[in-house]
Amino acid sequence: MKTEDKRLIVFLLGANGLLLIPLVAMQFTTEVNWDFTDFTVMAILLSGTALLCEMILRIVKQNKFRVMLCIVVVFVFLLIWAELAVGIFNTPLAGN
């Protein structure tokens, strides 16, 4: 197996492994109340971010641009996540 393929597997497993945090938290507290839609949307966001970063790492050859583009992708992910969670931009997609 090539290094790029191993890195992609680690990215995807790590990204979707983060979904275990709210799943476990839901077992111990009522403050975390996710449904299937929440898990699906977050899985898509995390997987998409991981895939975009992997694509950047495979296509872009200069390390400076790789790092910069991956930081931009992660920043956009964080903005979308914050908007969906609490509505920092007051769009119709905003959470409660």
C-alpha positions as CSV (number, residue, x, y, z in Angstrom):
1,M,0.0,0.0,0.0
2,K,1.3,3.4,-1.0
3,T,2.0,6.1,1.6
4,E,-0.7,8.4,0.2
5,D,-3.3,5.6,0.5
6,K,-2.3,5.0,4.2
7,R,-2.5,8.7,4.9
8,L,-5.9,8.9,3.3
9,I,-7.1,6.0,5.5
10,V,-5.7,7.7,8.6
11,F,-7.3,11.0,7.7
12,L,-10.8,9.4,7.2
13,L,-10.6,7.2,10.2
14,G,-9.4,10.1,12.4
15,A,-12.0,12.5,11.1
16,N,-14.9,10.1,11.5
17,G,-13.4,8.8,14.8
18,L,-14.1,12.3,16.2
19,L,-17.8,11.4,15.9
20,L,-17.3,9.0,18.9
21,I,-16.9,12.0,21.2
22,P,-20.5,13.2,21.0
23,L,-21.7,9.6,20.8
24,V,-20.0,8.7,24.1
25,A,-21.0,12.0,25.7
26,M,-24.6,11.3,24.9
27,Q,-24.4,8.2,27.1
28,F,-23.3,10.2,30.2
29,T,-25.1,13.6,29.9
30,T,-28.3,15.0,28.6
31,E,-26.6,18.2,27.4
32,V,-25.4,16.5,24.3
33,N,-28.4,15.6,22.2
34,W,-27.5,14.7,18.6
35,D,-29.8,12.8,16.2
36,F,-29.0,10.9,13.1
37,T,-29.0,14.1,11.0
38,D,-26.4,15.8,13.2
39,F,-24.1,12.8,12.9
40,T,-24.6,12.6,9.2
41,V,-23.9,16.3,8.6
42,M,-20.8,16.2,10.8
43,A,-19.5,13.0,9.1
44,I,-19.9,14.8,5.7
45,L,-18.1,17.9,6.9
46,L,-15.3,16.0,8.6
47,S,-14.8,13.6,5.7
48,G,-15.0,16.4,3.1
49,T,-12.3,18.3,5.1
50,A,-10.1,15.3,5.3
51,L,-10.5,14.5,1.6
52,L,-9.8,18.2,0.6
53,C,-6.7,18.2,2.7
54,E,-5.5,14.9,1.2
55,M,-6.2,16.2,-2.3
56,I,-4.2,19.3,-1.6
57,L,-1.3,17.2,-0.3
58,R,-1.3,15.0,-3.4
59,I,-1.6,17.8,-6.0
60,V,0.3,20.8,-4.5
61,K,4.1,20.2,-4.5
62,Q,5.4,23.2,-2.5
63,N,5.1,22.7,1.3
64,K,4.4,26.4,2.0
65,F,1.3,26.3,-0.3
66,R,0.2,22.9,1.1
67,V,0.2,24.2,4.6
68,M,-1.5,27.4,3.7
69,L,-4.3,25.7,1.7
70,C,-4.9,23.1,4.4
71,I,-5.2,25.9,7.0
72,V,-7.7,27.6,4.8
73,V,-9.7,24.4,4.4
74,V,-9.7,23.8,8.2
75,F,-10.7,27.4,8.8
76,V,-13.7,27.2,6.4
77,F,-14.7,23.9,8.1
78,L,-14.6,25.7,11.5
79,L,-16.7,28.6,10.2
80,I,-19.3,26.2,8.8
81,W,-19.3,24.2,12.0
82,A,-19.8,27.3,14.1
83,E,-22.6,28.5,11.9
84,L,-24.4,25.2,12.1
85,A,-23.9,25.0,15.9
86,V,-24.7,28.5,17.1
87,G,-25.4,30.7,14.0
88,I,-22.6,33.3,14.0
89,F,-23.8,34.7,10.7
90,N,-27.5,34.3,11.3
91,T,-28.2,32.3,8.2
92,P,-31.3,30.0,8.0
93,L,-29.0,27.0,8.6
94,A,-28.1,28.2,12.1
95,G,-28.6,26.1,15.1
96,N,-30.2,27.0,18.4
